[in-house]
Amino acid sequence: MATKDAGGQRYAGRRGQDEEDVAEQPPEETRERREKLTDDVDAILDEIDEVLEENAEEFVRSYVQKGGQ
Amino acid sequence: MSVRRVMGIETEYGISVPGQPGANAMVSSSQVVNAYHHATAARARRARWDFEEENPLRDARGFDLSRDVADASQLTDEDLGLANVILTNGARLYVDHAHPEYSGPECTNPLAATLWDKAGERVMEEAAAHASAMPGSPAIQLYKNNTDNKGASYGCHENYLMSRATPFGEIVRHLTPFFVTRQVFCGAGRVGIGADGRQDGFQISQRADFFEVEVGLETTLKRPIINTRDEPHADPERYRRLHVIIGDANMSEIATYLKLGTTALVLSMIEDRFISADLGIDGPVAQLRAVSHDPSCRHLIPMRDGRRLTAIQVQMEYLELARKYVQDRYGPDVDDLTADVLARWESVLTRLAEDPMRLAGELDWVTKLQLAEGYRARDGIGWSHPRLQLVDLQYSDVRAGRGLYNRLVAAGRFGRLLEEDEVRRAVTEPPEDTRAYFRGRCLQKYPDAVAAASWDSVIFDLPGHESLQRVPTLDPLRGTRAHVGDLIDRCATAAELVMALTGK
């Protein structure tokens, strides 16, 4: 991942009044949601596997466009 | 004004002939456009595009670029004889820069513009299917994306009609920070960093790495964050058309709708001189990329006033201004669409700030990232793996059966704003509240009498007339169903219509 400045403050600057509107989620709930998400994603990937173009490397390499606007 | 104003989207689609990498893209694109014409209106004469009022070298800053110094790719008004079809929904389907392009009809609000943009995907799907079905023709596939990940980019442009009275400098000043940061909800996501995708990784925007300057006239080279092309296709004394080239082509209806709705609100605030705060960004071109390259959305942008804000926080500042503006101008009388755009904008930003992955199934880039991360975890592959680049590409495949976005929608895993029935209708029917209605209805009812048309004209070839009869449609808000619906219903022939309109 090209992640830069990932350690930066999330709510930097003078935005005090808004922080109340953006409540942090309890970690427990986040973890559960993430686990459920992973199960969901695996189900999605199984569906996608069936339609992905064969020979990804060749397919992607031959997708060459002329520049546009 | 609110989120309501004259607007529209034009999209160049990526085109591929699998197994024939050497295929001429201009020829393939022409085949796609021609196949659509033959399949949908084979017996009708083909109306030409009327270039009379086009002036792509007019610059919003007040001078004309000399034709001699212009790059050949900027001369869009010279009819190169490439395929062109004007559709009964008021859109234009044609070949531009070796890509098939769908320029949607003029609409009056972000939801309608989203609808006719989605209809464009169906037009392209159908067009490619017809082209591929021609005897001896290879399969042609179309993608609603913005880069081949090898250095080439092609655009999805938004157009907004604006008041001529607004100084262009004000537009640049207040729109630039908005454009640098709005990608957090309307980025389409991209596997690959750098124009040629040489660096491995994921970024929020398809287009960010192709922008080099802050303001300029070009669209194909040295791309600017704010494009100054000034062809209003309307009364130039009253209007300018803001031609926005920085956006990604979105599959997500929610992303397209928010992109149009929030931009329209910011433009209204600029026209009404409502923004006094300076949200200026230090080095906007570099920051555009930095924001795109950080899918955690935590990158801190150096602001000219010394603060360091995330892109989401900059957007929150625009949202707050827009809330105050709408409250100030409309109070409880705010229209439903404006209220809806504000509510969605806030909801999306709030959840992005909590955890961007909460927007999977709503925003393109988050969904694409979720798929890519899923494959990385399941198959233990790195960012350079071609499967991830294929997922990026195939996400935007316009086919219902093969496009990954379309599959997610079909499986109920991606939220929609539109009903498929209305999308199907928008493939053939024009919006009813702009001049696109007049253009579309004329092509529906008098296809053999329309010799040419453009955004601001319909030209008739009538029996008994030696010269062509040009009906100007310079006002985007005239020629609506309310204005001409009964008249067109009543006139059995184009000659009757022209006589009723001109008295000749």
Chai-1 contact restraints between the chains, C-beta under 6 A:
chainA,res_idxA,chainB,res_idxB,connection_type,confidence,min_distance_angstrom,max_distance_angstrom,comment,restraint_id
A,M1,B,G201,contact,1.0,0.0,6.0,A-B,restraint_1
A,A2,B,I193,contact,1.0,0.0,6.0,A-B,restraint_2
A,A2,B,G201,contact,1.0,0.0,6.0,A-B,restraint_3
A,A2,B,H293,contact,1.0,0.0,6.0,A-B,restraint_4
A,T3,B,D294,contact,1.0,0.0,6.0,A-B,restraint_5
A,T3,B,S296,contact,1.0,0.0,6.0,A-B,restraint_6
A,K4,B,D294,contact,1.0,0.0,6.0,A-B,restraint_7
A,K4,B,H299,contact,1.0,0.0,6.0,A-B,restraint_8
A,D5,B,H299,contact,1.0,0.0,6.0,A-B,restraint_9
A,D5,B,L300,contact,1.0,0.0,6.0,A-B,restraint_10
A,A6,B,S296,contact,1.0,0.0,6.0,A-B,restraint_11
A,A6,B,R298,contact,1.0,0.0,6.0,A-B,restraint_12
A,G8,B,R298,contact,1.0,0.0,6.0,A-B,restraint_13
A,G8,B,L300,contact,1.0,0.0,6.0,A-B,restraint_14
A,A12,B,R308,contact,1.0,0.0,6.0,A-B,restraint_15
A,G13,B,R307,contact,1.0,0.0,6.0,A-B,restraint_16
A,G13,B,L309,contact,1.0,0.0,6.0,A-B,restraint_17
A,V22,B,T350,contact,1.0,0.0,6.0,A-B,restraint_18
A,V22,B,A353,contact,1.0,0.0,6.0,A-B,restraint_19
A,V41,B,Q370,contact,1.0,0.0,6.0,A-B,restraint_20
A,V41,B,G374,contact,1.0,0.0,6.0,A-B,restraint_21
A,L45,B,G374,contact,1.0,0.0,6.0,A-B,restraint_22
A,I48,B,L404,contact,1.0,0.0,6.0,A-B,restraint_23
A,V51,B,R402,contact,1.0,0.0,6.0,A-B,restraint_24
A,A56,B,P386,contact,1.0,0.0,6.0,A-B,restraint_25
A,A56,B,R387,contact,1.0,0.0,6.0,A-B,restraint_26
A,A56,B,L390,contact,1.0,0.0,6.0,A-B,restraint_27
A,E57,B,P386,contact,1.0,0.0,6.0,A-B,restraint_28
A,V60,B,P386,contact,1.0,0.0,6.0,A-B,restraint_29
A,V60,B,Q389,contact,1.0,0.0,6.0,A-B,restraint_30
A,V60,B,L390,contact,1.0,0.0,6.0,A-B,restraint_31
A,S62,B,P21,contact,1.0,0.0,6.0,A-B,restraint_32
A,Y63,B,S16,contact,1.0,0.0,6.0,A-B,restraint_33
A,Y63,B,D148,contact,1.0,0.0,6.0,A-B,restraint_34
A,V64,B,D148,contact,1.0,0.0,6.0,A-B,restraint_35
A,V64,B,K150,contact,1.0,0.0,6.0,A-B,restraint_36
A,Q65,B,G14,contact,1.0,0.0,6.0,A-B,restraint_37
A,Q65,B,D148,contact,1.0,0.0,6.0,A-B,restraint_38
A,Q65,B,A152,contact,1.0,0.0,6.0,A-B,restraint_39
A,K66,B,A25,contact,1.0,0.0,6.0,A-B,restraint_40
A,K66,B,A98,contact,1.0,0.0,6.0,A-B,restraint_41
A,G67,B,A152,contact,1.0,0.0,6.0,A-B,restraint_42
A,G68,B,E12,contact,1.0,0.0,6.0,A-B,restraint_43
A,G68,B,H97,contact,1.0,0.0,6.0,A-B,restraint_44
A,G68,B,H99,contact,1.0,0.0,6.0,A-B,restraint_45
A,G68,B,Y154,contact,1.0,0.0,6.0,A-B,restraint_46
A,G68,B,G155,contact,1.0,0.0,6.0,A-B,restraint_47
A,Q69,B,G155,contact,1.0,0.0,6.0,A-B,restraint_48
A,Q69,B,T219,contact,1.0,0.0,6.0,A-B,restraint_49
A,Q69,B,T220,contact,1.0,0.0,6.0,A-B,restraint_50
